[in-house]
Amino acid sequence: MITESIFEIAGMLGVAFYLGSYAALQLGYLNGQGYAYATLNTIAAALVLVSLTYAFNLSSVIIQVSWILIGVIGMARYYILNHRTRFSEEEQRFLDCALPGMDKIKARRFLDMGAWLVLEPNTVVTEAGIPVPNLVYLMDGRARVKVNDAVVATIEEKTFIGEMTAMSGESATATVVVDERSRCLQIPAEPLRTLLKKDSEMKRELENCFSSAVKQKLTEANKLLSQKTAM
């Protein structure tokens, strides 16, 4: 009886892993690509397979063995892709500063959408009331933020520009103009939104990153406003 209970528990745990991983996938907490989903399914299949050694069923055994093989192949493929992915020195510098937590395959996909550019002084990056055409990361240089022709903040290097509106498709709330010759990464907003609709995990990572950046910008804008008021 004790042995039978152990096998039953293994089977129930396997079912729990199956349902849990699928629910997490549908709710956007897991991505179909990567180690997590494949690992959970492999563990689930292994547990169910253990339970079948007590109550053998050939069809079920074939299904579980197939799931294990698919999971192992998926993890091996992901490892190979990760191992082969390379970044230039500038790209790695960007990832270390802007997206340190993003895995290499997603980061490569993100970077391949954009292009590195040099913006000359007085280049308008975003214009208030107009949808943001590009997500811009100011790697080196400086820009100013204007609302109703008044400068309300300064954007220093290693900062995203237009991050929230680029993802939402809404119009810019302020005009951003480059102050000095600046090096930046520019990613078209519309293709980015299309990608993020398909990859909820990447969307969540970017939203978390952008949320912190927006808070920092608001803090700096408040400081500048306080200084002007004091004067």
C-alpha positions in Angstrom: 0.0 0.0 0.0 2.8 2.4 0.8 4.5 1.6 -2.5 1.3 2.2 -4.3 0.8 5.6 -2.6 4.3 6.7 -3.6 3.6 6.0 -7.3 0.2 7.7 -7.0 1.9 10.8 -5.5 4.5 10.8 -8.3 1.7 10.8 -10.8 -0.3 13.6 -9.1 2.9 15.7 -8.9 3.5 15.1 -12.6 -0.1 16.3 -13.4 0.5 19.4 -11.1 3.7 20.2 -13.0 1.9 19.8 -16.4 -1.0 22.0 -15.4 1.1 24.6 -13.6 3.6 25.1 -16.5 0.7 25.3 -19.0 -1.2 27.8 -16.8 2.0 29.9 -16.4 2.5 29.9 -20.1 -1.0 31.1 -20.9 -0.9 33.8 -18.2 2.4 35.1 -19.6 4.6 34.1 -16.7 6.6 31.7 -18.8 7.7 31.8 -22.4 7.5 28.7 -24.7 11.1 29.2 -25.5 13.9 28.8 -22.9 14.8 26.4 -20.2 11.9 27.0 -17.7 9.0 25.6 -19.7 10.9 22.7 -21.2 12.3 21.8 -17.7 8.9 21.8 -16.1 7.4 19.6 -18.8 10.3 17.2 -18.7 9.9 16.9 -14.9 6.2 16.4 -15.3 6.7 13.7 -17.9 9.3 11.9 -15.7 7.0 11.9 -12.7 4.1 10.5 -14.6 6.4 7.9 -16.2 7.5 6.8 -12.7 3.8 6.3 -11.7 3.3 4.2 -14.9 5.9 1.7 -13.7 3.3 0.6 -11.1 0.2 0.9 -13.4 1.7 0.2 -16.8 0.0 1.7 -19.9 1.9 1.5 -23.2 0.2 4.5 -24.8 0.9 6.7 -21.8 4.5 5.5 -21.5 5.1 6.4 -25.2 3.6 9.9 -24.6 5.7 10.6 -21.5 8.9 9.3 -23.1 8.2 11.5 -26.1 7.7 14.6 -23.9 11.0 13.9 -22.1 12.8 13.6 -25.4 11.2 16.8 -26.8 12.1 18.6 -23.6 15.7 17.5 -23.7 16.0 18.4 -27.4 14.5 21.8 -26.7 16.9 22.6 -23.9 19.8 21.4 -25.9 18.8 23.6 -28.8 18.4 26.6 -26.5 21.8 26.0 -25.0 23.4 25.8 -28.5 21.7 29.0 -29.6 22.7 30.8 -26.4 26.3 29.6 -26.8 26.5 30.8 -30.4 25.0 34.2 -29.8 27.6 37.0 -29.9 27.5 40.8 -29.3 29.8 43.6 -30.4 31.6 45.6 -27.7 29.1 48.4 -28.1 26.1 46.0 -27.9 27.4 44.4 -24.8 28.0 47.8 -23.2 24.3 48.6 -24.0 23.0 45.4 -22.5 25.1 45.7 -19.4 23.7 49.2 -18.8 20.2 49.0 -20.1 19.0 45.3 -20.1 21.3 43.3 -17.8 18.7 40.7 -17.0 17.6 39.8 -20.5 18.8 36.4 -21.9 21.1 36.4 -24.9 18.7 35.1 -27.5 16.0 37.7 -26.7 18.7 40.4 -26.5 20.0 39.5 -29.9 16.4 39.6 -31.3 15.9 43.0 -29.7 19.2 44.5 -31.0 18.7 43.1 -34.6 15.6 45.3 -34.9 17.5 48.5 -34.5 20.5 50.4 -35.8 23.2 52.5 -34.2 23.2 56.1 -35.3 24.9 59.4 -34.6 22.5 62.3 -34.0 23.6 65.8 -34.7 22.8 68.8 -32.3 19.2 70.0 -32.5 17.9 66.7 -33.9 14.3 66.2 -32.7 13.9 62.7 -31.2 10.3 63.0 -30.1 7.7 65.8 -30.7 4.9 66.5 -28.3 1.5 65.5 -29.6 2.9 63.2 -32.3 3.3 59.4 -32.0 6.8 58.3 -31.2 8.3 56.7 -34.3 11.3 55.1 -32.5 12.5 53.8 -29.2 15.9 55.5 -28.7 18.7 54.7 -26.3 21.1 57.5 -25.8 24.4 55.7 -25.4 26.6 58.9 -25.4 25.6 62.5 -25.5 22.9 64.7 -24.1 19.4 65.9 -24.9 16.8 68.3 -23.4 13.2 67.7 -22.7 10.8 70.6 -23.6 7.1 71.2 -22.7 5.5 74.3 -24.3 9.0 75.5 -25.3 10.2 75.4 -21.7 13.1 73.0 -20.8 11.8 70.8 -18.0 14.6 68.2 -17.9 17.9 67.1 -19.3 18.6 63.5 -20.5 22.1 62.3 -20.0 23.8 59.3 -21.6 22.8 55.7 -21.0 19.1 56.7 -21.0 16.0 55.5 -23.0 14.0 58.2 -24.8 10.3 57.7 -25.6 10.2 54.3 -23.9 6.6 54.2 -22.6 4.9 55.9 -25.7 6.9 53.7 -28.1 5.4 50.6 -26.5 1.9 52.0 -26.2 1.7 53.8 -29.6 0.5 57.0 -27.9 1.7 60.5 -28.7 4.7 61.9 -27.0 4.0 64.1 -24.0 7.1 66.2 -24.5 9.6 67.2 -27.2 13.1 65.9 -26.9 15.9 67.6 -28.7 19.6 66.5 -28.9 22.0 69.0 -27.4 25.3 67.7 -28.6 26.5 65.1 -31.1 25.2 61.8 -29.7 25.5 58.1 -30.3 22.3 56.2 -30.0 20.5 52.9 -30.6 17.3 53.5 -32.6 14.5 50.8 -32.8 11.4 51.3 -34.9 8.4 51.5 -32.5 5.8 49.6 -34.6 7.9 46.5 -35.3 8.8 46.5 -31.6 5.2 46.5 -30.5 4.5 43.7 -32.9 7.3 41.7 -31.4 6.2 42.3 -27.8 2.7 41.1 -28.7 4.2 37.7 -29.5 6.7 37.7 -26.6 5.0 38.6 -23.3 8.2 37.7 -21.3 10.3 40.3 -23.2 7.5 42.8 -22.8 7.4 42.3 -19.1 11.2 42.7 -18.8 11.1 45.9 -20.9 8.2 47.4 -18.9 10.1 46.8 -15.6 13.2 48.4 -17.0 11.3 51.4 -18.4 9.3 51.9 -15.2 12.5 52.4 -13.3 13.8 54.8 -16.0 10.6 56.9 -15.9 10.8 57.2 -12.1 14.4 58.5 -12.4 13.4 61.0 -15.1 10.5 62.3 -13.0 12.9 62.7 -10.0 15.4 64.7 -12.1 12.6 66.8 -13.6 11.3 67.7 -10.1 14.8 68.7 -9.1 15.2 71.0 -12.1 11.8 72.5 -11.4 12.7 73.1 -7.8 15.9 74.8 -8.8 14.1 77.1 -11.2 11.5 77.9 -8.6 14.2 78.7 -6.0 15.9 81.1 -8.5 
